[in-house]
Amino acid sequence: MAETIPLARPSIGDAERSAAQRVLSGTQLTSGPELKRFEALLAETSGRSHAIAMSSGTSALELALWAIGVGPGDAVLVTAFGFPAAANAVAARGATPVAVDVHEQSWLMDFEAAARAANSSTKAIVTIDQLGAVTSSREIDSLQLRTSLPVLSDAACGLGGTDADGRPGGVAGRMATFSFHPRKLITTGEGGAVVCDDEELAIRLRELRNHGQVGNGRFAGIGTNARLDECGAAIGCAQLARLAPMLTERRMLVDGYHQRLEHLRESGKLRWQVLADGSQHANQSFSIVLEKRLGRDAVVGALQAKGIGCGVATYSFAEIGIHKEAGLAPVAKSLHEGALSLPLYIGMRSAELDRVCDALAEVLS
Ligand SMILES: Cc1ncc(COP(=O)(O)O)c(C=O)c1O
């Protein structure tokens, strides 16, 4: 049988290898010049004044919530459809994540539903840049004004994408977070970051990620260790330098999927995310939703049996059985049940796109 086509694969080249080697040839393995360089590059890329690198996207979310004082008794509105890291981070702070449904077409937060759900217990709102689609910065700004609540943008998958106004993923909200897990647009191994424009918040986040220390041996309060190491930061610099060509390649691959799968879309067997005109999807994943009667799990099984690395696109946190007070989010539920991701990675060849699309057409026929 032909080799399995992976669902995803990080793109690590000579630049990343020599960056790691540079760190390993010295003695400073944490909190050094690579971290400073990476944070400066990241702030520039996301259009923010400050970037604070973290050990993961999840620790970035947790510390962002911590920094604005989210705690027991608070409710936080969270986009229902999206990896449950944001909802889990809210629960880890002792607060309750409340699900806000998404739009059928874009799979992004329904802002009217968010405004309706906000009440006196709500402490913050978390939007999620679903699979690389960037949430509208205009809508985020207006929701903050309408509700007087801070919006935290989980842009784990939105780095390098833009919204319909051409504003980059991570630019909107009181803070935004990124993940640099190997399945993301750039990787540091494990890693993440918070970006913001508020200097006091940036100082607070740096304290929280470093055991609450404000200087050597001086502690402002309780903190944790959420530091990104020098090797990760050095690899991150090399990856950020390649972000633009990597985004172009991802866009071309997704165009290739659209061309090859258009006949299945026209016949109503599947559909994909549709964004507002002018947005640029960062294409962290390419996901489709199948016509209900086709049964997503059976299709995933049949594709895997043909050597196609595919899987569930992502989850509605209201459906995973952990967050009992999440409430209902019917559109997110149907995406949770019906969406799947197809292989997408730098270096994917046109013959591999053909193989995935031919296999899908055969399974759906
Ligand atoms: C939308 C979203 N937010 C947060 C995370 C968590 O990131 P990490 O795995 O770096 O903790 C992920 C990871 O899959 C994600 O997809």
The ligand as a MOL file (V3000), in Angstrom:
LIG
                    3D

  0  0  0     0  0            999 V3000
M  V30 BEGIN CTAB
M  V30 COUNTS 16 16 0 0 0
M  V30 BEGIN ATOM
M  V30 1 C -7.5290 27.3140 19.2220 0
M  V30 2 C -6.4870 26.7510 20.1460 0
M  V30 3 N -6.2300 27.3740 21.3030 0
M  V30 4 C -5.2950 26.9130 22.1560 0
M  V30 5 C -4.5820 25.7670 21.8940 0
M  V30 6 C -3.5990 25.2670 22.9090 0
M  V30 7 O -2.2810 25.4090 22.4860 0
M  V30 8 P -1.1150 24.5050 23.1030 0
M  V30 9 O -1.2540 23.1460 22.5440 0
M  V30 10 O 0.1390 25.2080 22.6390 0
M  V30 11 O -1.2520 24.5510 24.5760 0
M  V30 12 C -4.8050 25.0870 20.7090 0
M  V30 13 C -4.0530 23.8660 20.4130 0
M  V30 14 O -4.4130 22.9950 19.7240 0
M  V30 15 C -5.7900 25.5840 19.8030 0
M  V30 16 O -6.0530 24.9870 18.6410 0
M  V30 END ATOM
M  V30 BEGIN BOND
M  V30 1 1 1 2
M  V30 2 1 2 3
M  V30 3 2 2 15
M  V30 4 2 3 4
M  V30 5 1 4 5
M  V30 6 1 5 6
M  V30 7 2 5 12
M  V30 8 1 6 7
M  V30 9 1 7 8
M  V30 10 2 8 9
M  V30 11 1 8 10
M  V30 12 1 8 11
M  V30 13 1 12 13
M  V30 14 1 12 15
M  V30 15 2 13 14
M  V30 16 1 15 16
M  V30 END BOND
M  V30 END CTAB
M  END
